[in-house]
Amino acid sequence: MRVLLVNPPAHPAIRGILPPRVEFSRGAFPPLGILYLAAALRRAVPDTVVQAIDAPTSGESAQEIARYAGKGSFDLVGISVMTFTLLGAVETAAEIMRLRRRIPVVAGGPHAHLYPAETLQLGLFDWVLRGEAEDTFPELVRRIMAKEELKGLAGLGEAPCSELIFKLDELPFPARDLLPVESYYSVLSGLRPITTMMSSRGCPFHCVFCDRPHLGKHFRSRSAKNVVDEMEECAGLGVREIVFYDDNLTHQRDRVREMAELILERKLPLDWDARARVGDLDAETYQLCARAGLKRIHFGVETGDPDLLRLLRKGITHKQARQAFEESRAAGIETLAYFMIGIPGETEGTLSRTLQFARELEPDYIHFSILIPFPGTPVYAMGQERGIIKGDPWRDFARDPRPDFEPPLWIENLSAQELRAALGKLYRRFYLRPGYLLRRTARLRSLHQLRANLRMGLSILGLRS
């Protein structure tokens, strides 16, 4: 059996949380979801032939993907569906449906997980598979090959999902050989190629804006050895930097220390980049990780206003943020701070406090975005209850995906237009400071990084006020 797994085109895309110019400049990152499924399928059903397409990176259109599926005589196409790529996924499935030889299509991913009935009602997908699918997708393929009944398969359509996967060490590493490793890069890195990794799944915290429903709220981690084994495999593929995509790599301090010690022990020639929570690590651990190649750490600070921070149920303090930035900077680690605007209760005053705190922390990079109440999040339910969000716009979009769809925002004290103007203004007022520009120029490590920073800088200059 021949199976094609697709990360669909990102265009047409609905309006995102970042200014389009900034979004375009971020880089290119491999789609781990379909690569995990490909590896699981290879191991569980070894007589299948699996291929993958990453359209946002390769630039392939829906029509080109469909033609490739037809010419390649594939027996099944799996499409990863996120809400922001729903339009591209729908267009790809529609083009496949137009082929002379009908190829069944299965949808998976966060959007399909949340809206299985609506996804099926579009009439373009034969099946929807929900939840973590490293076990259930190979079983779906096996049953199709054996012409067995599909009814009763966990996570199929609206059926209950299977148990979360807790023994993550038993999963095969993503099948990175299916895509050109050299195509992936990050605007923040002077090295190329990069890849992404997940050392854990789930998050135990309860931020009101969190939108990872398919991974659950149970934190599950891989062993330090298993993680470093995968890093070593990546180094063998020519990868020079790894970007950890965990919601929070640092939740278990001892595991982070063990990872760093193993990296040093094996002398891995890799830099790495991690998302972390302020307050998790101490100065000694930052120093250890820096020696082991940690070049960049991302912290979610979210807002400079203490009252809004409590409303977000983030469970951190500004004092912890100050300490985390100071200690990581002292260790020589670059820092990136995430902030959001458009939080319930946001005003011109809270926006000013956010900019002031961002400057006080003095991160190397900043990431401002507008809070979007995503489906399934507490802030979305809160907005519906208070009448800030009318009806159920995300479900309406799932039923009728239209290119002119506008994601709901928390419009209370500031209009959507004012929030978007404020977003551009925040980027400019943080980045376009002479002192900041001089420091960044002095730290550039390669011609590639210089070019990437120039592109980002031009994007910021082009942001409208």
C-alpha positions as a LaTeX table, in Angstrom:
\begin{tabular}{lrrr}
\hline
Residue & $x$ (\AA) & $y$ (\AA) & $z$ (\AA) \\
\hline
Met1 & 0.00 & 0.00 & 0.00 \\
Arg2 & 1.25 & 3.49 & $-0.89$ \\
Val3 & 0.52 & 6.29 & 1.58 \\
Leu4 & 1.10 & 10.02 & 1.08 \\
Leu5 & 1.16 & 12.30 & 4.13 \\
Val6 & 0.64 & 16.01 & 3.48 \\
Asn7 & 1.26 & 19.22 & 5.38 \\
Pro8 & $-1.05$ & 21.36 & 3.21 \\
Pro9 & $-0.34$ & 24.78 & 1.71 \\
Ala10 & $-0.56$ & 27.67 & 4.15 \\
His11 & $-2.19$ & 29.83 & 1.48 \\
Pro12 & $-4.92$ & 30.81 & 1.28 \\
Ala13 & $-4.64$ & 31.47 & 5.00 \\
Ile14 & $-6.89$ & 33.21 & 7.47 \\
Arg15 & $-5.51$ & 36.21 & 9.33 \\
Gly16 & $-3.07$ & 35.09 & 11.99 \\
Ile17 & $-1.90$ & 36.42 & 15.32 \\
Leu18 & 1.24 & 38.00 & 13.86 \\
Pro19 & 1.58 & 40.76 & 11.29 \\
Pro20 & 1.87 & 39.00 & 7.89 \\
Arg21 & 5.28 & 40.55 & 7.22 \\
Val22 & 6.65 & 39.16 & 10.48 \\
Glu23 & 5.00 & 35.74 & 10.02 \\
Phe24 & 6.59 & 35.39 & 6.57 \\
Ser25 & 10.07 & 36.08 & 7.92 \\
Arg26 & 10.20 & 33.51 & 10.73 \\
Gly27 & 11.76 & 30.62 & 8.82 \\
Ala28 & 10.80 & 27.10 & 7.75 \\
Phe29 & 10.23 & 24.25 & 10.22 \\
Pro30 & 9.60 & 20.55 & 9.52 \\
Pro31 & 6.09 & 19.16 & 10.18 \\
Leu32 & 6.82 & 16.75 & 13.04 \\
Gly33 & 3.24 & 15.44 & 13.21 \\
Ile34 & 3.23 & 13.72 & 9.83 \\
Leu35 & 6.85 & 12.60 & 10.25 \\
Tyr36 & 5.96 & 10.84 & 13.53 \\
Leu37 & 3.03 & 9.14 & 11.78 \\
Ala38 & 5.26 & 8.07 & 8.88 \\
Ala39 & 7.77 & 6.50 & 11.27 \\
Ala40 & 5.03 & 4.72 & 13.22 \\
Leu41 & 3.47 & 3.39 & 10.01 \\
Arg42 & 6.80 & 2.12 & 8.69 \\
Arg43 & 7.40 & 0.18 & 11.89 \\
Ala44 & 3.87 & $-1.20$ & 12.39 \\
Val45 & 3.07 & $-1.98$ & 8.75 \\
Pro46 & 6.48 & $-2.48$ & 7.11 \\
Asp47 & 5.10 & $-3.41$ & 3.68 \\
Thr48 & 3.71 & 0.08 & 3.15 \\
Val49 & 5.48 & 2.75 & 1.10 \\
Val50 & 5.25 & 6.16 & 2.78 \\
Gln51 & 6.05 & 9.56 & 1.30 \\
Ala52 & 5.53 & 13.08 & 2.61 \\
Ile53 & 4.98 & 16.59 & 1.27 \\
Asp54 & 5.57 & 19.77 & 3.26 \\
Ala55 & 3.82 & 22.29 & 1.05 \\
Pro56 & 4.51 & 25.47 & 3.10 \\
Thr57 & 8.24 & 24.85 & 2.63 \\
Ser58 & 8.31 & 23.29 & $-0.85$ \\
Gly59 & 5.79 & 25.75 & $-2.26$ \\
Glu60 & 3.66 & 23.05 & $-3.87$ \\
Ser61 & 0.07 & 24.03 & $-4.57$ \\
Ala62 & $-3.03$ & 21.95 & $-3.89$ \\
Gln63 & $-3.23$ & 21.14 & $-7.62$ \\
Glu64 & 0.41 & 19.99 & $-7.71$ \\
Ile65 & $-0.09$ & 17.80 & $-4.63$ \\
Ala66 & $-3.14$ & 16.17 & $-6.22$ \\
Arg67 & $-1.28$ & 15.53 & $-9.48$ \\
Tyr68 & 1.59 & 13.96 & $-7.53$ \\
Ala69 & $-0.85$ & 11.76 & $-5.59$ \\
Gly70 & $-2.39$ & 10.58 & $-8.86$ \\
Lys71 & 0.85 & 9.93 & $-10.70$ \\
Gly72 & 2.33 & 8.18 & $-7.69$ \\
Ser73 & $-0.55$ & 5.70 & $-7.54$ \\
Phe74 & $-1.10$ & 6.31 & $-3.85$ \\
Asp75 & $-3.80$ & 4.30 & $-2.11$ \\
Leu76 & $-4.37$ & 6.75 & 0.78 \\
Val77 & $-3.64$ & 10.41 & 1.48 \\
Gly78 & $-3.41$ & 11.75 & 5.03 \\
Ile79 & $-3.71$ & 15.51 & 5.50 \\
Ser80 & $-2.74$ & 17.33 & 8.67 \\
Val81 & $-5.40$ & 19.94 & 9.41 \\
Met82 & $-4.87$ & 22.93 & 11.65 \\
Thr83 & $-7.44$ & 25.69 & 11.80 \\
Phe84 & $-5.07$ & 28.17 & 10.20 \\
Thr85 & $-4.36$ & 25.79 & 7.31 \\
Leu86 & $-7.95$ & 24.54 & 6.95 \\
Leu87 & $-8.46$ & 26.41 & 3.68 \\
Gly88 & $-5.34$ & 24.84 & 2.17 \\
Ala89 & $-6.34$ & 21.40 & 3.44 \\
Val90 & $-9.84$ & 21.74 & 1.99 \\
Glu91 & $-8.49$ & 22.87 & $-1.36$ \\
Thr92 & $-6.01$ & 19.97 & $-1.44$ \\
Ala93 & $-8.72$ & 17.41 & $-0.60$ \\
Ala94 & $-11.00$ & 18.92 & $-3.26$ \\
Glu95 & $-8.28$ & 18.64 & $-5.90$ \\
Ile96 & $-7.64$ & 15.01 & $-4.96$ \\
Met97 & $-11.36$ & 14.31 & $-5.26$ \\
Arg98 & $-11.24$ & 15.58 & $-8.86$ \\
Leu99 & $-8.68$ & 12.96 & $-9.86$ \\
Arg100 & $-9.76$ & 10.31 & $-12.34$ \\
Arg101 & $-8.83$ & 7.59 & $-9.85$ \\
Arg102 & $-10.51$ & 8.31 & $-6.51$ \\
Ile103 & $-8.00$ & 8.26 & $-3.64$ \\
Pro104 & $-9.37$ & 8.05 & $-0.08$ \\
Val105 & $-8.34$ & 10.94 & 2.19 \\
Val106 & $-8.06$ & 10.95 & 5.99 \\
Ala107 & $-7.86$ & 14.16 & 8.04 \\
Gly108 & $-6.00$ & 14.45 & 11.32 \\
Gly109 & $-4.51$ & 17.20 & 13.47 \\
Pro110 & $-5.86$ & 19.73 & 15.99 \\
His111 & $-8.70$ & 21.11 & 13.85 \\
Ala112 & $-10.02$ & 17.70 & 12.88 \\
His113 & $-9.73$ & 16.66 & 16.53 \\
Leu114 & $-11.95$ & 19.52 & 17.69 \\
Tyr115 & $-14.44$ & 19.43 & 14.82 \\
Pro116 & $-14.71$ & 15.85 & 13.50 \\
Ala117 & $-18.37$ & 16.05 & 12.46 \\
Glu118 & $-17.95$ & 19.42 & 10.74 \\
Thr119 & $-14.83$ & 18.19 & 8.93 \\
Leu120 & $-16.62$ & 15.11 & 7.62 \\
Gln121 & $-19.68$ & 17.13 & 6.61 \\
Leu122 & $-17.54$ & 19.08 & 4.15 \\
Gly123 & $-17.76$ & 15.97 & 1.98 \\
Leu124 & $-14.05$ & 16.00 & 1.09 \\
Phe125 & $-12.58$ & 13.62 & 3.67 \\
Asp126 & $-13.38$ & 9.93 & 3.92 \\
Trp127 & $-12.34$ & 9.71 & 7.56 \\
Val128 & $-11.26$ & 11.87 & 10.47 \\
Leu129 & $-8.79$ & 10.45 & 12.98 \\
Arg130 & $-8.58$ & 12.24 & 16.33 \\
Gly131 & $-6.07$ & 12.33 & 19.15 \\
Glu132 & $-2.49$ & 11.12 & 19.10 \\
Ala133 & $-2.46$ & 8.78 & 16.12 \\
Glu134 & 0.89 & 6.95 & 16.23 \\
Asp135 & $-1.04$ & 3.79 & 17.21 \\
Thr136 & $-4.38$ & 4.36 & 15.50 \\
Phe137 & $-3.18$ & 5.54 & 12.08 \\
Pro138 & $-1.15$ & 2.37 & 11.38 \\
Glu139 & $-4.17$ & 0.35 & 12.56 \\
Leu140 & $-6.40$ & 2.27 & 10.14 \\
Val141 & $-4.00$ & 1.48 & 7.29 \\
Arg142 & $-3.75$ & $-2.17$ & 8.32 \\
Arg143 & $-7.55$ & $-2.55$ & 8.37 \\
Ile144 & $-7.91$ & $-0.86$ & 4.98 \\
Met145 & $-5.29$ & $-3.20$ & 3.52 \\
Ala146 & $-7.00$ & $-6.22$ & 5.03 \\
Lys147 & $-10.45$ & $-4.90$ & 4.01 \\
Glu148 & $-11.59$ & $-5.15$ & 7.62 \\
Glu149 & $-14.37$ & $-3.23$ & 9.37 \\
Leu150 & $-13.22$ & 0.22 & 10.53 \\
Lys151 & $-16.01$ & 0.67 & 13.04 \\
Gly152 & $-14.72$ & 0.61 & 16.60 \\
Leu153 & $-11.33$ & 2.12 & 15.80 \\
Ala154 & $-10.45$ & 4.57 & 18.58 \\
Gly155 & $-10.59$ & 8.22 & 17.52 \\
Leu156 & $-12.23$ & 7.50 & 14.18 \\
Gly157 & $-14.78$ & 10.25 & 13.53 \\
Glu158 & $-16.57$ & 11.06 & 16.76 \\
Ala159 & $-15.57$ & 7.80 & 18.47 \\
Pro160 & $-13.72$ & 8.21 & 21.79 \\
Cys161 & $-9.97$ & 8.67 & 21.38 \\
Ser162 & $-7.48$ & 6.10 & 22.56 \\
Glu163 & $-5.53$ & 6.67 & 25.78 \\
Leu164 & $-2.80$ & 9.29 & 25.68 \\
Ile165 & 0.59 & 7.83 & 24.83 \\
Phe166 & 2.62 & 7.83 & 28.04 \\
Lys167 & 5.55 & 5.63 & 26.99 \\
Leu168 & 7.00 & 8.21 & 24.61 \\
Asp169 & 10.41 & 6.50 & 24.55 \\
Glu170 & 8.80 & 3.64 & 22.66 \\
Leu171 & 7.84 & 5.83 & 19.70 \\
Pro172 & 10.18 & 5.78 & 16.70 \\
Phe173 & 11.94 & 9.03 & 15.89 \\
Pro174 & 10.28 & 11.17 & 13.20 \\
Ala175 & 11.04 & 10.05 & 9.63 \\
Arg176 & 13.11 & 13.10 & 8.73 \\
Asp177 & 14.57 & 11.32 & 5.70 \\
Leu178 & 11.25 & 11.82 & 3.88 \\
Leu179 & 11.85 & 15.56 & 3.50 \\
Pro180 & 14.94 & 17.54 & 2.48 \\
Val181 & 16.66 & 18.34 & 5.77 \\
Glu182 & 18.56 & 21.24 & 4.19 \\
Ser183 & 15.32 & 23.16 & 3.51 \\
Tyr184 & 14.71 & 24.07 & 7.14 \\
Tyr185 & 16.01 & 27.17 & 8.89 \\
Ser186 & 15.18 & 29.73 & 11.58 \\
Val187 & 15.51 & 33.48 & 11.22 \\
Leu188 & 16.93 & 33.54 & 14.76 \\
Ser189 & 19.79 & 31.17 & 14.01 \\
Gly190 & 23.06 & 31.69 & 12.20 \\
Leu191 & 23.21 & 27.97 & 11.47 \\
Arg192 & 21.55 & 25.93 & 8.75 \\
Pro193 & 19.93 & 23.44 & 8.52 \\
Ile194 & 17.84 & 23.27 & 11.66 \\
Thr195 & 15.18 & 20.81 & 12.72 \\
Thr196 & 12.54 & 20.64 & 15.42 \\
Met197 & 12.06 & 18.12 & 18.23 \\
Met198 & 9.53 & 17.30 & 20.94 \\
Ser199 & 10.97 & 15.96 & 24.20 \\
Ser200 & 7.56 & 15.93 & 25.93 \\
Arg201 & 3.85 & 16.24 & 25.29 \\
Gly202 & 1.08 & 17.98 & 27.17 \\
Cys203 & 1.21 & 20.84 & 29.65 \\
Pro204 & 0.13 & 20.70 & 33.32 \\
Phe205 & $-0.71$ & 24.39 & 33.55 \\
His206 & $-4.03$ & 26.12 & 32.90 \\
Cys207 & $-3.43$ & 29.31 & 30.94 \\
Val208 & $-6.78$ & 30.57 & 29.66 \\
Phe209 & $-5.46$ & 30.95 & 26.08 \\
Cys210 & $-3.93$ & 27.47 & 25.66 \\
Asp211 & $-5.06$ & 25.60 & 22.53 \\
Arg212 & $-3.38$ & 22.15 & 22.41 \\
Pro213 & $-6.47$ & 19.90 & 22.85 \\
His214 & $-5.13$ & 16.85 & 21.03 \\
Leu215 & $-2.12$ & 16.57 & 23.38 \\
Gly216 & $-4.06$ & 16.89 & 26.63 \\
Lys217 & $-3.14$ & 18.48 & 29.96 \\
His218 & $-1.08$ & 15.57 & 31.25 \\
Phe219 & 2.63 & 16.32 & 31.04 \\
Arg220 & 4.47 & 13.31 & 29.61 \\
Ser221 & 8.21 & 13.35 & 29.04 \\
Arg222 & 10.77 & 11.27 & 27.24 \\
Ser223 & 13.88 & 10.18 & 29.09 \\
Ala224 & 16.96 & 12.35 & 28.75 \\
Lys225 & 18.81 & 9.51 & 27.03 \\
Asn226 & 16.05 & 9.02 & 24.45 \\
Val227 & 16.03 & 12.74 & 23.66 \\
Val228 & 19.80 & 12.92 & 23.26 \\
Asp229 & 19.77 & 9.76 & 21.12 \\
Glu230 & 17.48 & 11.60 & 18.70 \\
Met231 & 19.70 & 14.68 & 18.81 \\
Glu232 & 22.65 & 12.47 & 17.88 \\
Glu233 & 20.68 & 11.01 & 14.96 \\
Cys234 & 19.88 & 14.56 & 13.78 \\
Ala235 & 23.55 & 15.49 & 13.92 \\
Gly236 & 24.24 & 12.50 & 11.69 \\
Leu237 & 21.80 & 13.92 & 9.13 \\
Gly238 & 23.77 & 17.17 & 8.99 \\
Val239 & 21.48 & 19.17 & 11.29 \\
Arg240 & 23.33 & 21.97 & 13.07 \\
Glu241 & 20.65 & 23.32 & 15.41 \\
Ile242 & 17.59 & 21.81 & 17.08 \\
Val243 & 14.54 & 23.86 & 18.03 \\
Phe244 & 12.61 & 22.15 & 20.83 \\
Tyr245 & 8.88 & 22.59 & 20.25 \\
Asp246 & 7.74 & 21.41 & 23.69 \\
Asp247 & 5.20 & 23.64 & 25.40 \\
Asn248 & 7.68 & 23.69 & 28.27 \\
Leu249 & 10.98 & 21.84 & 27.95 \\
Thr250 & 12.09 & 22.87 & 31.44 \\
His251 & 9.20 & 21.54 & 33.53 \\
Gln252 & 11.47 & 18.84 & 35.03 \\
Arg253 & 14.73 & 20.52 & 36.03 \\
Asp254 & 16.59 & 17.26 & 36.75 \\
Arg255 & 15.74 & 15.92 & 33.29 \\
Val256 & 17.06 & 19.10 & 31.66 \\
Arg257 & 20.31 & 18.80 & 33.61 \\
Glu258 & 20.68 & 15.15 & 32.61 \\
Met259 & 20.10 & 16.06 & 28.94 \\
Ala260 & 22.80 & 18.74 & 29.13 \\
Glu261 & 25.26 & 16.38 & 30.80 \\
Leu262 & 24.68 & 13.71 & 28.15 \\
Ile263 & 25.16 & 16.23 & 25.33 \\
Leu264 & 28.49 & 17.24 & 26.87 \\
Glu265 & 29.49 & 13.63 & 27.45 \\
Arg266 & 28.84 & 12.74 & 23.80 \\
Lys267 & 30.36 & 15.98 & 22.50 \\
Leu268 & 27.42 & 16.55 & 20.15 \\
Pro269 & 28.18 & 19.29 & 17.58 \\
Leu270 & 24.75 & 20.90 & 17.94 \\
Asp271 & 23.24 & 24.15 & 19.11 \\
Trp272 & 19.72 & 24.04 & 20.55 \\
Asp273 & 16.81 & 26.35 & 21.24 \\
Ala274 & 14.10 & 25.80 & 23.86 \\
Arg275 & 10.75 & 27.09 & 25.11 \\
Ala276 & 10.73 & 27.45 & 28.87 \\
Arg277 & 8.75 & 28.72 & 31.82 \\
Val278 & 10.20 & 31.43 & 34.02 \\
Gly279 & 10.95 & 30.05 & 37.47 \\
Asp280 & 11.73 & 26.50 & 36.33 \\
Leu281 & 15.53 & 26.70 & 36.15 \\
Asp282 & 18.21 & 28.22 & 38.36 \\
Ala283 & 21.41 & 30.06 & 37.51 \\
Glu284 & 23.54 & 26.91 & 37.76 \\
Thr285 & 21.29 & 25.04 & 35.30 \\
Tyr286 & 21.36 & 27.91 & 32.78 \\
Gln287 & 25.15 & 27.80 & 32.93 \\
Leu288 & 25.21 & 24.03 & 32.42 \\
Cys289 & 22.82 & 24.20 & 29.48 \\
Ala290 & 24.84 & 26.99 & 27.88 \\
Arg291 & 27.97 & 24.82 & 28.03 \\
Ala292 & 25.93 & 22.03 & 26.39 \\
Gly293 & 24.94 & 24.21 & 23.42 \\
Leu294 & 21.74 & 25.99 & 24.50 \\
Lys295 & 21.93 & 29.18 & 22.46 \\
Arg296 & 18.42 & 30.58 & 22.79 \\
Ile297 & 15.58 & 30.33 & 25.27 \\
His298 & 11.97 & 31.49 & 24.82 \\
Phe299 & 9.92 & 32.66 & 27.78 \\
Gly300 & 6.18 & 33.36 & 27.81 \\
Val301 & 5.81 & 36.60 & 29.75 \\
Glu302 & 2.54 & 37.61 & 28.04 \\
Thr303 & 1.90 & 41.05 & 29.56 \\
Gly304 & 3.53 & 43.80 & 31.57 \\
Asp305 & 0.38 & 44.39 & 33.62 \\
Pro306 & 0.18 & 42.33 & 36.86 \\
Asp307 & $-3.63$ & 42.23 & 36.90 \\
Leu308 & $-3.83$ & 40.93 & 33.32 \\
Leu309 & $-1.14$ & 38.38 & 34.09 \\
Arg310 & $-3.27$ & 36.99 & 36.93 \\
Leu311 & $-6.33$ & 36.93 & 34.68 \\
Leu312 & $-4.43$ & 34.75 & 32.19 \\
Arg313 & $-3.86$ & 32.17 & 34.97 \\
Lys314 & $-0.28$ & 31.91 & 33.86 \\
Gly315 & 0.94 & 31.15 & 37.38 \\
Ile316 & 4.11 & 33.24 & 37.07 \\
Thr317 & 5.22 & 36.62 & 38.40 \\
His318 & 7.12 & 39.52 & 36.91 \\
Lys319 & 9.80 & 38.99 & 39.57 \\
Gln320 & 10.36 & 35.45 & 38.26 \\
Ala321 & 10.55 & 36.82 & 34.72 \\
Arg322 & 13.20 & 39.36 & 35.68 \\
Gln323 & 15.28 & 36.68 & 37.37 \\
Ala324 & 14.96 & 34.23 & 34.45 \\
Phe325 & 16.11 & 36.82 & 31.91 \\
Glu326 & 18.97 & 37.99 & 34.12 \\
Glu327 & 20.26 & 34.47 & 34.82 \\
Ser328 & 19.96 & 33.19 & 31.26 \\
Arg329 & 21.62 & 36.35 & 29.90 \\
Ala330 & 24.45 & 35.96 & 32.44 \\
Ala331 & 24.98 & 32.43 & 31.10 \\
Gly332 & 25.38 & 33.80 & 27.56 \\
Ile333 & 22.05 & 32.46 & 26.33 \\
Glu334 & 20.03 & 34.58 & 23.92 \\
Thr335 & 16.48 & 35.30 & 25.08 \\
Leu336 & 13.14 & 35.68 & 23.35 \\
Ala337 & 10.13 & 37.09 & 25.19 \\
Tyr338 & 6.55 & 36.30 & 24.15 \\
Phe339 & 3.95 & 38.99 & 24.81 \\
Met340 & 0.32 & 39.19 & 23.74 \\
Ile341 & $-2.10$ & 42.10 & 23.49 \\
Gly342 & $-5.88$ & 42.18 & 23.31 \\
Ile343 & $-6.20$ & 40.40 & 26.66 \\
Pro344 & $-9.53$ & 40.85 & 28.47 \\
Gly345 & $-9.27$ & 44.24 & 30.16 \\
Glu346 & $-6.55$ & 45.54 & 27.81 \\
Thr347 & $-6.34$ & 49.35 & 27.60 \\
Glu348 & $-3.89$ & 51.92 & 26.30 \\
Gly349 & $-2.43$ & 51.96 & 29.82 \\
Thr350 & $-1.80$ & 48.20 & 29.95 \\
Leu351 & $-0.25$ & 48.34 & 26.46 \\
Ser352 & 2.18 & 50.96 & 27.73 \\
Arg353 & 3.07 & 48.79 & 30.72 \\
Thr354 & 3.71 & 45.83 & 28.40 \\
Leu355 & 6.12 & 47.84 & 26.24 \\
Gln356 & 7.83 & 49.23 & 29.34 \\
Phe357 & 8.30 & 45.75 & 30.85 \\
Ala358 & 9.50 & 44.30 & 27.53 \\
Arg359 & 12.19 & 46.98 & 27.38 \\
Glu360 & 13.09 & 46.41 & 31.04 \\
Leu361 & 13.68 & 42.69 & 30.43 \\
Glu362 & 15.82 & 43.58 & 27.40 \\
Pro363 & 15.43 & 40.26 & 25.54 \\
Asp364 & 17.40 & 39.68 & 22.37 \\
Tyr365 & 14.15 & 39.08 & 20.51 \\
Ile366 & 10.53 & 39.94 & 21.11 \\
His367 & 7.36 & 38.26 & 19.88 \\
Phe368 & 4.24 & 40.41 & 20.16 \\
Ser369 & 0.94 & 38.91 & 19.03 \\
Ile370 & $-2.76$ & 39.54 & 19.40 \\
Leu371 & $-4.61$ & 37.12 & 21.67 \\
Ile372 & $-7.02$ & 35.06 & 19.63 \\
Pro373 & $-9.62$ & 33.14 & 21.68 \\
Phe374 & $-9.15$ & 29.72 & 20.09 \\
Pro375 & $-11.85$ & 27.05 & 20.17 \\
Gly376 & $-11.83$ & 24.91 & 23.27 \\
Thr377 & $-9.98$ & 27.48 & 25.41 \\
Pro378 & $-11.33$ & 29.03 & 28.61 \\
Val379 & $-11.01$ & 32.53 & 27.19 \\
Tyr380 & $-13.19$ & 31.55 & 24.22 \\
Ala381 & $-15.91$ & 30.25 & 26.55 \\
Met382 & $-15.53$ & 33.36 & 28.71 \\
Gly383 & $-15.98$ & 35.57 & 25.65 \\
Gln384 & $-19.13$ & 33.71 & 24.62 \\
Glu385 & $-20.60$ & 33.91 & 28.11 \\
Arg386 & $-19.99$ & 37.67 & 28.33 \\
Gly387 & $-21.23$ & 38.36 & 24.81 \\
Ile388 & $-17.82$ & 39.63 & 23.68 \\
Ile389 & $-17.84$ & 36.78 & 21.15 \\
Lys390 & $-21.13$ & 36.39 & 19.33 \\
Gly391 & $-22.31$ & 32.85 & 18.63 \\
Asp392 & $-19.70$ & 30.20 & 17.80 \\
Pro393 & $-17.57$ & 31.63 & 14.97 \\
Trp394 & $-14.97$ & 28.86 & 14.98 \\
Arg395 & $-17.62$ & 26.15 & 14.53 \\
Asp396 & $-19.23$ & 28.24 & 11.80 \\
Phe397 & $-15.86$ & 28.42 & 10.04 \\
Ala398 & $-15.38$ & 24.66 & 10.43 \\
Arg399 & $-18.74$ & 24.11 & 8.73 \\
Asp400 & $-18.13$ & 26.65 & 5.96 \\
Pro401 & $-14.43$ & 27.51 & 5.51 \\
Arg402 & $-14.29$ & 30.86 & 3.73 \\
Pro403 & $-11.19$ & 32.91 & 2.82 \\
Asp404 & $-12.75$ & 36.08 & 4.21 \\
Phe405 & $-13.13$ & 34.60 & 7.72 \\
Glu406 & $-11.87$ & 36.86 & 10.51 \\
Pro407 & $-10.83$ & 35.14 & 13.76 \\
Pro408 & $-12.64$ & 36.49 & 16.82 \\
Leu409 & $-10.73$ & 38.93 & 19.00 \\
Trp410 & $-11.48$ & 40.20 & 22.49 \\
Ile411 & $-12.96$ & 43.53 & 21.49 \\
Glu412 & $-13.85$ & 45.45 & 24.62 \\
Asn413 & $-11.88$ & 48.64 & 25.30 \\
Leu414 & $-9.91$ & 48.63 & 22.04 \\
Ser415 & $-11.17$ & 47.92 & 18.51 \\
Ala416 & $-9.62$ & 45.33 & 16.18 \\
Gln417 & $-8.13$ & 48.16 & 14.13 \\
Glu418 & $-6.62$ & 49.72 & 17.25 \\
Leu419 & $-5.13$ & 46.39 & 18.34 \\
Arg420 & $-3.52$ & 45.77 & 14.95 \\
Ala421 & $-2.14$ & 49.29 & 14.89 \\
Ala422 & $-0.80$ & 48.80 & 18.43 \\
Leu423 & 0.88 & 45.55 & 17.38 \\
Gly424 & 2.89 & 47.23 & 14.65 \\
Lys425 & 3.73 & 50.11 & 16.96 \\
Leu426 & 5.02 & 47.75 & 19.67 \\
Tyr427 & 7.33 & 45.98 & 17.22 \\
Arg428 & 8.75 & 49.25 & 15.95 \\
Arg429 & 9.17 & 50.81 & 19.40 \\
Phe430 & 11.00 & 47.78 & 20.71 \\
Tyr431 & 13.23 & 46.91 & 17.75 \\
Leu432 & 13.97 & 50.28 & 16.16 \\
Arg433 & 16.00 & 51.66 & 19.04 \\
Pro434 & 19.61 & 52.66 & 18.27 \\
Gly435 & 21.00 & 50.83 & 21.30 \\
Tyr436 & 19.17 & 47.62 & 20.46 \\
Leu437 & 20.23 & 47.75 & 16.79 \\
Leu438 & 23.90 & 48.22 & 17.72 \\
Arg439 & 23.83 & 45.27 & 20.14 \\
Arg440 & 22.17 & 42.96 & 17.61 \\
Thr441 & 24.55 & 43.90 & 14.80 \\
Ala442 & 27.53 & 43.13 & 17.03 \\
Arg443 & 26.20 & 39.62 & 17.75 \\
Leu444 & 25.55 & 38.45 & 14.16 \\
Arg445 & 27.40 & 35.21 & 13.52 \\
Ser446 & 26.99 & 34.57 & 9.78 \\
Leu447 & 26.03 & 36.05 & 6.42 \\
His448 & 22.84 & 33.95 & 6.52 \\
Gln449 & 21.87 & 35.47 & 9.86 \\
Leu450 & 22.66 & 38.98 & 8.59 \\
Arg451 & 20.38 & 38.46 & 5.58 \\
Ala452 & 17.62 & 36.99 & 7.74 \\
Asn453 & 17.81 & 39.88 & 10.20 \\
Leu454 & 17.71 & 42.37 & 7.34 \\
Arg455 & 14.54 & 40.72 & 6.02 \\
Met456 & 12.96 & 40.86 & 9.45 \\
Gly457 & 14.03 & 44.46 & 9.91 \\
Leu458 & 12.52 & 45.49 & 6.60 \\
Ser459 & 9.33 & 43.68 & 7.60 \\
Ile460 & 9.15 & 45.65 & 10.84 \\
Leu461 & 9.79 & 48.92 & 9.01 \\
Gly462 & 6.90 & 48.07 & 6.72 \\
Leu463 & 4.42 & 47.56 & 9.56 \\
Arg464 & 1.72 & 50.17 & 9.53 \\
Ser465 & 0.91 & 52.21 & 12.58 \\
\hline
\end{tabular}
